[in-house]
Amino acid sequence: MTDFKNYSVPYQTADSYSKRVAYFSMEFAVHQPLKIYSGGLGFLSGSHLRSAFELKQNLIGIGILWKYGYYDQSRNQDQTLKPEWYEKTYSFLQDTGIKFQIKVHGAPVWVKAWYLAPETFNSAPLFLLSTDLPENDYLSQTITHRLYDSDTAAKVAQFMLLGLGGAKLIDELNFNPEVYHLNEAHGVSAVFHLMKKFGSKEEVTKRVVFTTHTPEEAGNEKHDIYLCERMGYFNGYSIPDVKKLTGMRGELFNHSLAALRFARKANGVSKLHGEVSREMWKDYENIPEITHVTNSQNFNYWADKQLYRYMEAGDVEKFEDRKRYLKKRAFEIVADQTGKLLDPDVLTIVWARRFANYKRPDLLTRDFERFEKLMRDTDRPVQIIWAGKPYPMDYGAISVFNQLVHLSKNYPNIAVCVGYELTLSKRLKQASDIWLNNPRVPREASGTSGMTASMNGSVNFSTFDGWICEFADHGKNSFIVPAADYKTMSVPDQDEFDLNNLYDVLEKEILPTYYGNKDSWRGIVHRGMKEVVEFFESNRMAREYYEIMYKD
């Protein structure tokens, strides 16, 4: 029976990872059945917990149990996107018996803690907070209904629950972490609990580290400081006190800036993102050293082990047969959803990740003449699959998704899938020969989907952004769109430059290699598979957090 009043991780921790760490994240993608994630941030924190478990690190996760998850992505009658919210129940979560209160808008809100034990999905222990309790009024219950609620006050309450509630839960557990790791700034309200607990900013800062995933200042969460104060975000500290503690000016509370000013160390999530972050925050006072720990993904969860076995044995025939089988199996899912039965012997391009404007999901389609020629070519045929979730209120991104759905109706070799979660993500990586990633540089802080594509025998085709800058060797383990000068180019000029170069690489290098030189193609696939594991496997990342971020 787990002792939740004097909690310690239920396995022998490795000596080099004995320091106790509490890891706060708004979302965790640990496994498909636990639908408490939206995209990259969750995929990253899920792999982090899996590697922390594999390395036997003394780390626990603190998150939120979202009753309706992010949203369920289904279709309207015409196949366009339809966001739906269904109640989720989980028999595999344990009731800790812990209940406590936090104050929101001056009123007490009951919080309950649930527990995902390590052996359930092979992850470090994960504690999940919920306000969906009969003791609470309906408004308080809704705090933990929808991940990233679009209502401002609801979002601030969610941030309070993760930060203040998470820090209070840790006290209830008597876990006494030496490090509070904020994965993004959503949980930074924890510092106002820690101020009361430890008595001074200096003592709090000794214990806080911060990971930022946001590559531009405008993308950081900011809220009206008076709204935050009225809601109790500052745990009783007055606005003048908060401004003094955080160095904040004006009427907006910048969550990332507060996290930076309370952290003893901070990091970006790729080498390039570390550079972008240092440049972005260089004019702000009292910012700690910003280093980088490049995001990575967990091999044991994501990789197709048989592909690796056949590659390592040098068995070309079995390797090719396995990849063809993986494509064919994934195409059954695509056919079930869309009625498009794709061909496992045709070059398959997949664009699948969160739908957002800067990721440019529709970039290939913007030169319709070249696109039409590409899709109608019978000598070197191509098929494309799109998938991904826009934010449910991001009508611009939803419109792009729907345009692609309508476009796909004109082509038997184009499919647009819904339900892009962990399982479909893995299947589409196995389906792909080319994993297309074309964000507008330098907007992608890391972007980890290409790592897991490589682990499934796919080749990355990407603009030079995020993690790929540390991985890519063009024509040897991946294909890279020549870099635009993003510092001087306008957005339309950058898009035009990238579009033309994307087609040039596709037409002059990728298609001739895939159809004309199978040995060279296989060499690129194999090298990508080997090199992605050498540095972009999450055990390396979890190790670096202890070595770089958690050490005194």
PyMOL commands that set and color helices and strands:
alter all, ss='L'
color gray80, all
select helices_A, chain A and resi 15-17+40-54+118-121+138-144+152-173+185-187+190-198+201-205+217-219+225-231+239-246+255-262+271-281+299-302+305-313+316-338+357-359+363-366+368-376+395-408+422-431+449-454+466-470+491-516+518-535+538-550
alter helices_A, ss='H'
color red, helices_A
select strands_A, chain A and resi 21-24+59-64+72-75+81-84+94-104+107-116+126-130+179-183+208-211+222-224+252-254+265-268+290-292+347-352+382-387+414-417+434-437+459-463+478-481
alter strands_A, ss='S'
color yellow, strands_A
deselect
rebuild
show_as cartoon
